[in-house]
Amino acid sequence: MSYTDQANLSRDSDFALRLAAAGANEVDLSGTPPLDWAFANQWTVAAAPGFADAYASAVAAGVEHPGQDPAVISDAMILSAVQGLFPPAS
C-alpha cells in the first residue's frame, strides 16, 4: 500500500457513494446526510487493510471505475471497515 493509493481511493466519488450506502444501512447517522458521513470517514476506511492495495491493483489492470466495482473492494470489506469504526456494544 502506498499513501498515494490510499489518497486516490479516499477521493473516489464512486467509493464515497458505496460508503454512504453502508453508513445509511449500518450506522445511526442522527440526521447527518449519508454522503456527508461518508466524506467524513472515507480517509479512515481507505486506510483499512487491503483497500488501497486492491484499488491500486484495479487501476493498474485498467478497471474503469474501481471504486464502484465490488470485485475490487467488496461490500463485505466495506461493512467490516464501517463496523470497525465503532466500539462493540457491551
C-alpha positions as CSV (number, residue, x, y, z in Angstrom):
1,M,0.0,0.0,0.0
2,S,1.2,3.5,-0.8
3,Y,-0.1,6.7,0.6
4,T,-0.8,7.7,-2.9
5,D,-3.1,4.7,-3.5
6,Q,-4.9,5.5,-0.2
7,A,-5.3,9.1,-1.2
8,N,-6.7,8.2,-4.6
9,L,-9.2,5.8,-3.0
10,S,-10.2,8.5,-0.5
11,R,-11.1,10.9,-3.3
12,D,-13.0,8.3,-5.4
13,S,-16.6,9.5,-5.7
14,D,-17.9,6.1,-6.6
15,F,-16.4,4.7,-3.5
16,A,-17.9,7.5,-1.4
17,L,-21.4,6.6,-2.7
18,R,-20.9,3.0,-1.7
19,L,-19.6,4.0,1.7
20,A,-22.6,6.4,2.1
21,A,-24.9,3.4,1.4
22,A,-23.2,1.3,4.0
23,G,-23.5,4.2,6.5
24,A,-27.1,4.6,5.8
25,N,-27.8,1.0,6.4
26,E,-25.4,0.3,9.3
27,V,-25.0,3.4,11.4
28,D,-27.2,5.7,13.4
29,L,-26.4,8.9,11.4
30,S,-28.6,11.0,13.7
31,G,-29.8,13.1,10.8
32,T,-26.4,13.5,9.1
33,P,-26.8,13.1,5.4
34,P,-25.2,9.7,4.4
35,L,-22.8,11.3,1.9
36,D,-21.6,13.9,4.5
37,W,-20.9,10.9,6.8
38,A,-19.1,9.1,4.1
39,F,-16.9,12.1,3.2
40,A,-16.0,12.4,6.9
41,N,-15.0,8.7,7.2
42,Q,-13.6,8.0,3.7
43,W,-10.0,8.5,4.6
44,T,-10.2,6.2,7.5
45,V,-11.9,3.5,5.6
46,A,-9.5,3.9,2.7
47,A,-6.7,3.1,5.2
48,A,-8.3,-0.2,6.2
49,P,-6.1,-3.2,5.5
50,G,-6.2,-4.3,1.8
51,F,-8.3,-1.4,0.5
52,A,-5.6,0.7,-1.1
53,D,-3.8,-2.3,-2.5
54,A,-6.9,-3.6,-4.1
55,Y,-7.7,-0.2,-5.5
56,A,-4.1,0.2,-6.9
57,S,-4.2,-3.3,-8.5
58,A,-7.5,-2.5,-10.2
59,V,-6.2,0.8,-11.5
60,A,-3.1,-0.9,-12.8
61,A,-5.4,-3.5,-14.5
62,G,-7.4,-0.8,-16.2
63,V,-10.6,-1.2,-14.3
64,E,-12.6,1.8,-15.4
65,H,-14.4,2.6,-12.1
66,P,-12.6,0.7,-9.4
67,G,-14.4,2.4,-6.5
68,Q,-17.7,1.3,-7.9
69,D,-16.7,-2.3,-8.6
70,P,-17.5,-4.8,-5.8
71,A,-15.0,-7.2,-7.4
72,V,-12.3,-4.7,-6.4
73,I,-13.5,-3.8,-2.9
74,S,-16.4,-5.9,-1.8
75,D,-19.4,-4.8,0.2
76,A,-18.3,-7.2,2.9
77,M,-14.9,-5.3,3.1
78,I,-16.8,-2.0,3.4
79,L,-19.2,-3.4,6.0
80,S,-16.3,-4.7,8.1
81,A,-14.5,-1.4,7.9
82,V,-17.6,0.5,8.8
83,Q,-18.3,-1.8,11.8
84,G,-14.7,-1.3,12.9
85,L,-15.3,2.5,13.2
86,F,-17.5,1.8,16.3
87,P,-16.7,0.0,19.5
88,P,-18.6,-3.2,20.1
89,A,-21.8,-2.9,22.1
90,S,-21.4,-4.0,25.7
